[in-house]
Structure formats: structure tokens, C-alpha cells
Amino acid sequence: MNLGKLGITVIIAARTYVNYACDVLVPRGFWNLVAFSDFTDRVTRAGLVHLAMDTEGSFWQSNLKDYCNHGTWALNGVQELMLYTSKDDSIWKGSAYLEKFRRHYKGGPKLLELVDLEAEPSQDVMDVEKFILQSFEQIEGKEGKLEKKEEEAQTTIRRIPRYLDDCPKTESEELMRPRITAKKLAVKPIETEI
């Protein structure tokens, strides 16, 4: 706030307020190990209900997938996990970071909205959902016999990074499975009244 004529300038730190009970968090961009761990600790303690996750994003590809392989559900307590993909969606090309997104979509404020799919989910989304559900089965000790091809594929996928050596696995009785839904993340102009 600048009160120019009086020579007074007031600087207020920017804040983002989140209502963990009803807001949907949509983590985007690059997530390093520390940021991911800090995020999961915060949202677990705060009781985050809704999370939307890009199956092509760093949040899944570089972090949560490793935790699932390890037998740890890092988002315990999240009640709804909405999966979407940015793979074939032109709105996300070159916009992994918010600033790139703002430059790419000039012309006024935009609203990000999760919408129901009009068709079947993409193969990417179905694969991630299947992967997560299999990790839940493994945590609960219900993992059935896999077909030989699938078992061989999982052997190559299940390389667990060293940073998870000291990470506790999720116990069966502690696991809270979220409802998993497939969505599309859409960009809409915000209608402003004059």
C-alpha cells in the first residue's frame, strides 16, 4: 500500500490462506525431497481433504511414486485424490511453473477448475490409479499373485531410493485409503462485473 502524498509506504507480506477442509490443493512444478516431505507433513497434520495430482508432474513422478514403492502412503488422511494428466493438454506446455503460466495466459485473471471427464481417463491416469491401488494392497498385505509379465515389470519399477531407508512404512491398520477420481484441470477466464 502506498500513501504517496504522505510519504508513507506500508509493506504487507503476501499470504495464501488455505481451508484444508474444502479447498483443493493442486501441487505443480518441481518438488525436491525436502519440499515434498515438508508438504506431506503439513497437509497430514492440517487434515487436507482434497488433493489433485498431475500424473505427469514431479510431485508424482519424482516423489510420491517412490514412497508408494517403499510401502509408505505419504498422504494418509487425504480423503479424495483427483488424478489428471497434463501430457496432451496444451494449457500446460511450457508452464510447469506459475510465472510461465502467467506469461503464457495474458489477458486477465484465469480460474483453474477441476471438471469431470467427458470420456474415459487417459491410460496414464489409469496406470497411476492402478499403481496406487496395488501399493495399498501391498500395505494391507492383500497383494495377490501377479501375472509373470506384470511381476517382471514391477521388479524393474520397484527401485527404492536410498533416502527412504529410514522412512517408516505405513502400517496396515494406519492406512486411510482416499477415494480416487479422474478429472481434467481446465483454465477459464474469470468473468468480472463492471
FIKOLZA-1660 file (N, C-alpha, C; in steps of 0.1 Angstrom, whole numbers, plus 5000, padded with zeros to 4 digits):
% residues 194
   i   px   py   pz ch aa at
   1 5009 4988 5000  A  M  N
   1 5000 5000 5000  A  M CA
   1 5009 5012 5000  A  M  C
   2 5007 5022 4991  A  N  N
   2 5015 5034 4990  A  N CA
   2 5006 5046 4993  A  N  C
   3 5009 5053 5003  A  L  N
   3 5001 5065 5007  A  L CA
   3 5010 5077 5002  A  L  C
   4 5013 5077 4989  A  G  N
   4 5022 5086 4982  A  G CA
   4 5024 5100 4988  A  G  C
   5 5013 5108 4989  A  K  N
   5 5014 5122 4993  A  K CA
   5 5019 5123 5007  A  K  C
   6 5016 5114 5015  A  L  N
   6 5020 5114 5029  A  L CA
   6 5035 5109 5031  A  L  C
   7 5040 5103 5021  A  G  N
   7 5054 5098 5021  A  G CA
   7 5055 5085 5030  A  G  C
   8 5044 5078 5031  A  I  N
   8 5044 5066 5039  A  I CA
   8 5041 5054 5030  A  I  C
   9 5049 5044 5032  A  T  N
   9 5048 5031 5024  A  T CA
   9 5046 5020 5034  A  T  C
  10 5035 5012 5032  A  V  N
  10 5033 5001 5041  A  V CA
  10 5035 4988 5033  A  V  C
  11 5043 4979 5037  A  I  N
  11 5046 4967 5030  A  I CA
  11 5040 4955 5038  A  I  C
  12 5031 4948 5032  A  I  N
  12 5025 4936 5039  A  I CA
  12 5029 4924 5031  A  I  C
  13 5034 4914 5039  A  A  N
  13 5038 4901 5033  A  A CA
  13 5026 4894 5026  A  A  C
  14 5029 4889 5015  A  A  N
  14 5018 4881 5008  A  A CA
  14 5015 4868 5015  A  A  C
  15 5003 4865 5016  A  R  N
  15 4999 4853 5023  A  R CA
  15 4989 4846 5015  A  R  C
  16 4989 4832 5016  A  T  N
  16 4979 4824 5009  A  T CA
  16 4972 4817 5020  A  T  C
  17 4959 4818 5020  A  Y  N
  17 4951 4811 5030  A  Y CA
  17 4944 4799 5024  A  Y  C
  18 4945 4788 5031  A  V  N
  18 4940 4775 5026  A  V CA
  18 4931 4770 5037  A  V  C
  19 4919 4766 5032  A  N  N
  19 4909 4759 5041  A  N CA
  19 4911 4744 5038  A  N  C
  20 4918 4737 5046  A  Y  N
  20 4921 4723 5043  A  Y CA
  20 4909 4714 5042  A  Y  C
  21 4898 4719 5048  A  A  N
  21 4886 4711 5048  A  A CA
  21 4878 4711 5035  A  A  C
  22 4880 4722 5027  A  C  N
  22 4872 4723 5014  A  C CA
  22 4880 4727 5002  A  C  C
  23 4892 4734 5004  A  D  N
  23 4899 4737 4992  A  D CA
  23 4906 4725 4986  A  D  C
  24 4909 4726 4973  A  V  N
  24 4916 4715 4966  A  V CA
  24 4930 4721 4963  A  V  C
  25 4940 4714 4968  A  L  N
  25 4954 4718 4965  A  L CA
  25 4958 4710 4953  A  L  C
  26 4965 4718 4944  A  V  N
  26 4970 4713 4931  A  V CA
  26 4985 4715 4930  A  V  C
  27 4993 4706 4936  A  P  N
  27 5008 4709 4935  A  P CA
  27 5013 4708 4921  A  P  C
  28 5020 4719 4917  A  R  N
  28 5026 4719 4903  A  R CA
  28 5041 4723 4905  A  R  C
  29 5048 4721 4894  A  G  N
  29 5062 4725 4893  A  G CA
  29 5071 4714 4899  A  G  C
  30 5083 4717 4901  A  F  N
  30 5093 4708 4906  A  F CA
  30 5093 4706 4921  A  F  C
  31 5093 4694 4926  A  W  N
  31 5093 4691 4940  A  W CA
  31 5106 4684 4944  A  W  C
  32 5114 4690 4952  A  N  N
  32 5126 4683 4957  A  N CA
  32 5122 4675 4969  A  N  C
  33 5131 4667 4974  A  L  N
  33 5128 4658 4985  A  L CA
  33 5123 4666 4998  A  L  C
  34 5130 4677 5001  A  V  N
  34 5127 4684 5013  A  V CA
  34 5113 4691 5012  A  V  C
  35 5111 4697 5000  A  A  N
  35 5098 4704 4998  A  A CA
  35 5086 4694 4999  A  A  C
  36 5088 4682 4992  A  F  N
  36 5078 4672 4992  A  F CA
  36 5075 4667 5006  A  F  C
  37 5085 4664 5014  A  S  N
  37 5084 4659 5028  A  S CA
  37 5077 4669 5036  A  S  C
  38 5081 4682 5035  A  D  N
  38 5075 4693 5043  A  D CA
  38 5060 4694 5039  A  D  C
  39 5057 4693 5026  A  F  N
  39 5043 4695 5022  A  F CA
  39 5035 4683 5028  A  F  C
  40 5039 4671 5027  A  T  N
  40 5031 4660 5032  A  T CA
  40 5030 4660 5047  A  T  C
  41 5040 4665 5054  A  D  N
  41 5039 4666 5069  A  D CA
  41 5028 4677 5072  A  D  C
  42 5028 4688 5065  A  R  N
  42 5019 4699 5068  A  R CA
  42 5005 4695 5065  A  R  C
  43 5002 4689 5053  A  V  N
  43 4989 4686 5049  A  V CA
  43 4983 4674 5057  A  V  C
  44 4992 4665 5062  A  T  N
  44 4987 4654 5070  A  T CA
  44 4983 4660 5084  A  T  C
  45 4991 4669 5090  A  R  N
  45 4987 4675 5103  A  R CA
  45 4975 4684 5102  A  R  C
  46 4974 4691 5091  A  A  N
  46 4963 4700 5089  A  A CA
  46 4950 4693 5085  A  A  C
  47 4950 4681 5080  A  G  N
  47 4938 4674 5077  A  G CA
  47 4933 4677 5063  A  G  C
  48 4942 4678 5053  A  L  N
  48 4938 4681 5039  A  L CA
  48 4928 4670 5035  A  L  C
  49 4917 4675 5029  A  V  N
  49 4907 4666 5024  A  V CA
  49 4908 4663 5009  A  V  C
  50 4911 4673 5001  A  H  N
  50 4911 4671 4986  A  H CA
  50 4924 4675 4980  A  H  C
  51 4930 4666 4972  A  L  N
  51 4943 4669 4966  A  L CA
  51 4941 4665 4951  A  L  C
  52 4946 4673 4942  A  A  N
  52 4946 4670 4928  A  A CA
  52 4960 4668 4924  A  A  C
  53 4963 4657 4916  A  M  N
  53 4977 4654 4913  A  M CA
  53 4979 4651 4898  A  M  C
  54 4988 4658 4892  A  D  N
  54 4992 4656 4878  A  D CA
  54 5000 4643 4877  A  D  C
  55 4995 4634 4869  A  T  N
  55 5002 4621 4868  A  T CA
  55 5015 4623 4860  A  T  C
  56 5017 4634 4853  A  E  N
  56 5029 4637 4846  A  E CA
  56 5039 4646 4854  A  E  C
  57 5035 4651 4865  A  G  N
  57 5042 4661 4873  A  G CA
  57 5053 4655 4882  A  G  C
  58 5062 4663 4886  A  S  N
  58 5073 4659 4896  A  S CA
  58 5067 4654 4909  A  S  C
  59 5056 4660 4914  A  F  N
  59 5050 4655 4926  A  F CA
  59 5048 4640 4926  A  F  C
  60 5043 4635 4915  A  W  N
  60 5041 4620 4914  A  W CA
  60 5054 4613 4909  A  W  C
  61 5059 4618 4898  A  Q  N
  61 5070 4611 4891  A  Q CA
  61 5082 4610 4900  A  Q  C
  62 5086 4621 4907  A  S  N
  62 5099 4621 4914  A  S CA
  62 5097 4618 4929  A  S  C
  63 5085 4618 4934  A  N  N
  63 5084 4617 4949  A  N CA
  63 5074 4606 4953  A  N  C
  64 5061 4609 4951  A  L  N
  64 5051 4600 4957  A  L CA
  64 5052 4586 4952  A  L  C
  65 5056 4584 4939  A  K  N
  65 5058 4571 4934  A  K CA
  65 5068 4563 4941  A  K  C
  66 5079 4569 4945  A  D  N
  66 5090 4563 4953  A  D CA
  66 5084 4558 4967  A  D  C
  67 5077 4567 4973  A  Y  N
  67 5071 4564 4986  A  Y CA
  67 5062 4552 4985  A  Y  C
  68 5053 4552 4974  A  C  N
  68 5044 4540 4972  A  C CA
  68 5052 4527 4970  A  C  C
  69 5063 4528 4962  A  N  N
  69 5072 4516 4960  A  N CA
  69 5077 4511 4974  A  N  C
  70 5080 4521 4982  A  H  N
  70 5086 4517 4995  A  H CA
  70 5076 4511 5005  A  H  C
  71 5063 4513 5002  A  G  N
  71 5053 4508 5011  A  G CA
  71 5048 4519 5021  A  G  C
  72 5050 4532 5017  A  T  N
  72 5046 4543 5025  A  T CA
  72 5036 4551 5018  A  T  C
  73 5024 4554 5024  A  W  N
  73 5014 4563 5018  A  W CA
  73 5016 4576 5025  A  W  C
  74 5023 4585 5018  A  A  N
  74 5027 4598 5024  A  A CA
  74 5015 4608 5025  A  A  C
  75 5004 4605 5020  A  L  N
  75 4992 4614 5020  A  L CA
  75 4981 4608 5028  A  L  C
  76 4985 4601 5039  A  N  N
  76 4975 4595 5048  A  N CA
  76 4966 4605 5054  A  N  C
  77 4953 4604 5052  A  G  N
  77 4944 4613 5057  A  G CA
  77 4937 4621 5046  A  G  C
  78 4943 4622 5034  A  V  N
  78 4936 4628 5023  A  V CA
  78 4925 4620 5019  A  V  C
  79 4913 4625 5018  A  Q  N
  79 4901 4617 5016  A  Q CA
  79 4898 4616 5001  A  Q  C
  80 4902 4626 4993  A  E  N
  80 4899 4624 4979  A  E CA
  80 4912 4628 4971  A  E  C
  81 4916 4619 4963  A  L  N
  81 4928 4621 4954  A  L CA
  81 4923 4622 4940  A  L  C
  82 4924 4634 4934  A  M  N
  82 4919 4636 4920  A  M CA
  82 4931 4635 4911  A  M  C
  83 4931 4626 4901  A  L  N
  83 4942 4624 4892  A  L CA
  83 4938 4631 4879  A  L  C
  84 4948 4638 4873  A  Y  N
  84 4946 4644 4860  A  Y CA
  84 4960 4643 4853  A  Y  C
  85 4960 4645 4840  A  T  N
  85 4973 4645 4833  A  T CA
  85 4974 4657 4825  A  T  C
  86 4987 4662 4824  A  S  N
  86 4990 4674 4816  A  S CA
  86 4997 4670 4803  A  S  C
  87 4998 4657 4801  A  K  N
  87 5006 4651 4789  A  K CA
  87 5001 4657 4776  A  K  C
  88 4989 4656 4773  A  D  N
  88 4984 4661 4759  A  D CA
  88 4976 4674 4760  A  D  C
  89 4977 4681 4771  A  D  N
  89 4970 4693 4773  A  D CA
  89 4978 4705 4770  A  D  C
  90 4974 4713 4760  A  S  N
  90 4982 4724 4755  A  S CA
  90 4983 4735 4766  A  S  C
  91 4974 4736 4775  A  I  N
  91 4974 4747 4785  A  I CA
  91 4987 4746 4794  A  I  C
  92 4992 4734 4795  A  W  N
  92 5004 4732 4804  A  W CA
  92 5017 4732 4797  A  W  C
  93 5017 4732 4784  A  K  N
  93 5030 4732 4777  A  K CA
  93 5039 4744 4781  A  K  C
  94 5050 4741 4786  A  G  N
  94 5060 4751 4790  A  G CA
  94 5055 4759 4802  A  G  C
  95 5046 4754 4810  A  S  N
  95 5041 4762 4821  A  S CA
  95 5041 4754 4834  A  S  C
  96 5052 4747 4836  A  A  N
  96 5054 4739 4849  A  A CA
  96 5054 4748 4861  A  A  C
  97 5059 4760 4858  A  Y  N
  97 5060 4770 4869  A  Y CA
  97 5049 4781 4868  A  Y  C
  98 5045 4786 4878  A  L  N
  98 5034 4796 4878  A  L CA
  98 5037 4808 4870  A  L  C
  99 5049 4813 4870  A  E  N
  99 5053 4825 4863  A  E CA
  99 5052 4823 4848  A  E  C
 100 5056 4811 4843  A  K  N
 100 5055 4808 4829  A  K CA
 100 5040 4807 4825  A  K  C
 101 5032 4801 4834  A  F  N
 101 5018 4800 4832  A  F CA
 101 5012 4814 4830  A  F  C
 102 5015 4824 4839  A  R  N
 102 5010 4837 4838  A  R CA
 102 5014 4844 4825  A  R  C
 103 5027 4843 4821  A  R  N
 103 5031 4849 4809  A  R CA
 103 5024 4843 4797  A  R  C
 104 5022 4830 4797  A  H  N
 104 5015 4823 4786  A  H CA
 104 5000 4826 4785  A  H  C
 105 4994 4829 4796  A  Y  N
 105 4980 4832 4796  A  Y CA
 105 4977 4847 4800  A  Y  C
 106 4982 4856 4792  A  K  N
 106 4980 4870 4794  A  K CA
 106 4965 4873 4791  A  K  C
 107 4961 4885 4795  A  G  N
 107 4947 4889 4791  A  G CA
 107 4937 4887 4802  A  G  C
 108 4942 4889 4814  A  G  N
 108 4933 4889 4826  A  G CA
 108 4934 4876 4834  A  G  C
 109 4928 4877 4846  A  P  N
 109 4929 4866 4855  A  P CA
 109 4922 4853 4850  A  P  C
 110 4927 4842 4854  A  K  N
 110 4922 4829 4850  A  K CA
 110 4918 4821 4862  A  K  C
 111 4908 4813 4860  A  L  N
 111 4904 4803 4871  A  L CA
 111 4908 4789 4867  A  L  C
 112 4915 4782 4876  A  L  N
 112 4917 4768 4874  A  L CA
 112 4906 4760 4880  A  L  C
 113 4901 4751 4872  A  E  N
 113 4889 4744 4877  A  E CA
 113 4890 4729 4874  A  E  C
 114 4887 4720 4883  A  L  N
 114 4887 4706 4880  A  L CA
 114 4873 4702 4876  A  L  C
 115 4873 4696 4864  A  V  N
 115 4860 4693 4858  A  V CA
 115 4859 4678 4856  A  V  C
 116 4847 4672 4855  A  D  N
 116 4846 4658 4853  A  D CA
 116 4850 4655 4838  A  D  C
 117 4855 4643 4836  A  L  N
 117 4859 4639 4823  A  L CA
 117 4846 4635 4815  A  L  C
 118 4847 4639 4802  A  E  N
 118 4836 4635 4793  A  E CA
 118 4838 4622 4787  A  E  C
 119 4850 4617 4788  A  A  N
 119 4854 4604 4782  A  A CA
 119 4861 4595 4792  A  A  C
 120 4866 4584 4788  A  E  N
 120 4874 4576 4797  A  E CA
 120 4887 4583 4801  A  E  C
 121 4892 4580 4813  A  P  N
 121 4905 4586 4817  A  P CA
 121 4916 4582 4807  A  P  C
 122 4927 4589 4806  A  S  N
 122 4938 4586 4798  A  S CA
 122 4945 4573 4804  A  S  C
 123 4953 4567 4796  A  Q  N
 123 4960 4555 4800  A  Q CA
 123 4969 4558 4812  A  Q  C
 124 4975 4570 4811  A  D  N
 124 4984 4575 4822  A  D CA
 124 4977 4575 4835  A  D  C
 125 4966 4581 4835  A  V  N
 125 4958 4583 4848  A  V CA
 125 4954 4569 4853  A  V  C
 126 4949 4560 4844  A  M  N
 126 4945 4547 4848  A  M CA
 126 4957 4539 4854  A  M  C
 127 4969 4541 4847  A  D  N
 127 4981 4534 4852  A  D CA
 127 4985 4538 4866  A  D  C
 128 4984 4551 4868  A  V  N
 128 4988 4557 4882  A  V CA
 128 4978 4552 4892  A  V  C
 129 4965 4552 4889  A  E  N
 129 4955 4548 4898  A  E CA
 129 4957 4533 4902  A  E  C
 130 4960 4525 4892  A  K  N
 130 4963 4510 4894  A  K CA
 130 4975 4509 4903  A  K  C
 131 4985 4516 4900  A  F  N
 131 4998 4516 4908  A  F CA
 131 4995 4519 4922  A  F  C
 132 4988 4530 4925  A  I  N
 132 4985 4534 4939  A  I CA
 132 4976 4523 4946  A  I  C
 133 4966 4518 4939  A  L  N
 133 4958 4508 4945  A  L CA
 133 4966 4495 4948  A  L  C
 134 4975 4492 4939  A  Q  N
 134 4984 4480 4942  A  Q CA
 134 4993 4482 4954  A  Q  C
 135 4997 4495 4956  A  S  N
 135 5006 4498 4968  A  S CA
 135 4997 4497 4980  A  S  C
 136 4984 4501 4980  A  F  N
 136 4975 4499 4991  A  F CA
 136 4974 4484 4995  A  F  C
 137 4972 4476 4984  A  E  N
 137 4970 4462 4986  A  E CA
 137 4983 4456 4993  A  E  C
 138 4995 4461 4989  A  Q  N
 138 5007 4456 4994  A  Q CA
 138 5008 4460 5009  A  Q  C
 139 5005 4473 5012  A  I  N
 139 5005 4478 5026  A  I CA
 139 4996 4469 5035  A  I  C
 140 4984 4466 5030  A  E  N
 140 4974 4459 5037  A  E CA
 140 4977 4444 5037  A  E  C
 141 4987 4439 5030  A  G  N
 141 4990 4425 5029  A  G CA
 141 4981 4417 5021  A  G  C
 142 4973 4423 5012  A  K  N
 142 4964 4416 5004  A  K CA
 142 4969 4415 4989  A  K  C
 143 4981 4418 4987  A  E  N
 143 4986 4417 4973  A  E CA
 143 4985 4403 4968  A  E  C
 144 4978 4401 4958  A  G  N
 144 4976 4388 4952  A  G CA
 144 4987 4384 4943  A  G  C
 145 4986 4372 4937  A  K  N
 145 4997 4368 4928  A  K CA
 145 4996 4376 4915  A  K  C
 146 5007 4381 4910  A  L  N
 146 5007 4389 4898  A  L CA
 146 5010 4379 4886  A  L  C
 147 5006 4383 4875  A  E  N
 147 5010 4375 4863  A  E CA
 147 5024 4377 4861  A  E  C
 148 5031 4368 4855  A  K  N
 148 5045 4368 4853  A  K CA
 148 5050 4380 4846  A  K  C
 149 5044 4385 4835  A  K  N
 149 5049 4397 4829  A  K CA
 149 5048 4409 4838  A  K  C
 150 5036 4410 4845  A  E  N
 150 5034 4422 4854  A  E CA
 150 5044 4421 4865  A  E  C
 151 5047 4409 4870  A  E  N
 151 5057 4408 4881  A  E CA
 151 5071 4412 4877  A  E  C
 152 5075 4409 4865  A  E  N
 152 5088 4413 4859  A  E CA
 152 5088 4428 4857  A  E  C
 153 5077 4434 4853  A  A  N
 153 5077 4448 4851  A  A CA
 153 5078 4455 4864  A  A  C
 154 5071 4450 4874  A  Q  N
 154 5072 4457 4888  A  Q CA
 154 5086 4455 4894  A  Q  C
 155 5093 4444 4891  A  T  N
 155 5106 4443 4896  A  T CA
 155 5116 4454 4891  A  T  C
 156 5114 4457 4879  A  T  N
 156 5123 4468 4873  A  T CA
 156 5118 4482 4878  A  T  C
 157 5105 4484 4881  A  I  N
 157 5100 4496 4886  A  I CA
 157 5103 4499 4901  A  I  C
 158 5103 4488 4909  A  R  N
 158 5104 4490 4923  A  R CA
 158 5119 4492 4928  A  R  C
 159 5126 4501 4922  A  R  N
 159 5139 4505 4927  A  R CA
 159 5136 4516 4938  A  R  C
 160 5140 4514 4950  A  I  N
 160 5137 4523 4961  A  I CA
 160 5149 4531 4964  A  I  C
 161 5148 4545 4963  A  P  N
 161 5160 4553 4966  A  P CA
 161 5165 4552 4980  A  P  C
 162 5177 4555 4982  A  R  N
 162 5184 4554 4995  A  R CA
 162 5178 4564 5005  A  R  C
 163 5173 4575 5001  A  Y  N
 163 5167 4585 5010  A  Y CA
 163 5155 4579 5018  A  Y  C
 164 5149 4568 5013  A  L  N
 164 5138 4562 5020  A  L CA
 164 5142 4551 5030  A  L  C
 165 5155 4549 5031  A  D  N
 165 5160 4538 5040  A  D CA
 165 5154 4540 5054  A  D  C
 166 5154 4552 5059  A  D  N
 166 5149 4555 5073  A  D CA
 166 5135 4559 5074  A  D  C
 167 5128 4559 5063  A  C  N
 167 5114 4563 5062  A  C CA
 167 5105 4551 5067  A  C  C
 168 5097 4554 5077  A  P  N
 168 5088 4543 5082  A  P CA
 168 5077 4539 5072  A  P  C
 169 5075 4526 5070  A  K  N
 169 5064 4521 5061  A  K CA
 169 5051 4524 5068  A  K  C
 170 5041 4525 5060  A  T  N
 170 5027 4527 5066  A  T CA
 170 5022 4513 5070  A  T  C
 171 5017 4513 5082  A  E  N
 171 5012 4500 5088  A  E CA
 171 4998 4498 5082  A  E  C
 172 4994 4486 5081  A  S  N
 172 4981 4482 5075  A  S CA
 172 4969 4489 5083  A  S  C
 173 4970 4489 5096  A  E  N
 173 4959 4495 5104  A  E CA
 173 4959 4510 5104  A  E  C
 174 4970 4516 5099  A  E  N
 174 4971 4531 5099  A  E CA
 174 4966 4536 5085  A  E  C
 175 4966 4528 5075  A  L  N
 175 4963 4532 5061  A  L CA
 175 4949 4537 5060  A  L  C
 176 4947 4549 5055  A  M  N
 176 4934 4555 5052  A  M CA
 176 4934 4557 5037  A  M  C
 177 4927 4548 5030  A  R  N
 177 4926 4549 5015  A  R CA
 177 4918 4561 5011  A  R  C
 178 4923 4570 5002  A  P  N
 178 4914 4580 4997  A  P CA
 178 4905 4575 4985  A  P  C
 179 4895 4583 4983  A  R  N
 179 4887 4580 4971  A  R CA
 179 4895 4586 4959  A  R  C
 180 4897 4578 4949  A  I  N
 180 4905 4582 4937  A  I CA
 180 4895 4585 4926  A  I  C
 181 4896 4597 4920  A  T  N
 181 4888 4601 4909  A  T CA
 181 4896 4606 4898  A  T  C
 182 4892 4605 4885  A  A  N
 182 4899 4611 4874  A  A CA
 182 4892 4624 4870  A  A  C
 183 4900 4634 4868  A  K  N
 183 4895 4648 4865  A  K CA
 183 4902 4654 4853  A  K  C
 184 4898 4666 4849  A  K  N
 184 4905 4674 4839  A  K CA
 184 4907 4687 4846  A  K  C
 185 4919 4693 4845  A  L  N
 185 4921 4706 4850  A  L CA
 185 4920 4716 4839  A  L  C
 186 4910 4725 4840  A  A  N
 186 4907 4734 4829  A  A CA
 186 4910 4748 4833  A  A  C
 187 4913 4757 4823  A  V  N
 187 4915 4771 4826  A  V CA
 187 4904 4779 4820  A  V  C
 188 4898 4787 4828  A  K  N
 188 4886 4795 4824  A  K CA
 188 4889 4810 4827  A  K  C
 189 4885 4819 4818  A  P  N
 189 4887 4833 4822  A  P CA
 189 4877 4837 4833  A  P  C
 190 4881 4846 4842  A  I  N
 190 4873 4850 4853  A  I CA
 190 4864 4861 4848  A  I  C
 191 4851 4859 4849  A  E  N
 191 4842 4870 4845  A  E CA
 191 4841 4880 4855  A  E  C
 192 4844 4893 4852  A  T  N
 192 4844 4904 4861  A  T CA
 192 4832 4913 4857  A  T  C
 193 4825 4917 4867  A  E  N
 193 4814 4926 4865  A  E CA
 193 4819 4941 4867  A  E  C
 194 4814 4949 4858  A  I  N
 194 4818 4963 4858  A  I CA
 194 4807 4972 4865  A  I  C
% end
